[in-house]
């Protein structure tokens, strides 16, 4: 069955809340002069991981928690 058709009814609300939280982290990082990825780069990494379906992912961060 197509996963798009079986997504929870509140998917959009959860997505918007996640985006608001990430945007707040991004703004805080910029204000404090902490380098962060642009949203487009994050989307590319997310898409690439979805495409390749790795068994594990190692993220090494040293910023403010935005990723």
C-alpha positions, 0 to 999 in steps of 0.5 A: 500500500502507498505510504503517502495514503496511510500517513497519520491525519496530523502529519502536517501539524507535526511537520509544521511544529518541527519546522518551527522548532528547527527555525528557532534553533537556526535563528539562535545559532545565527545570532550567536554566530554559530555556523549551521547548514542551510535548510536546503543542505539539510533537506539534501542530506535527509533525502540522500539518507532516505534514498540510500537507507543506511543501517546507521548514521553518525552525526558529529555536531559541535554547534547548538543542536540544529540539524 
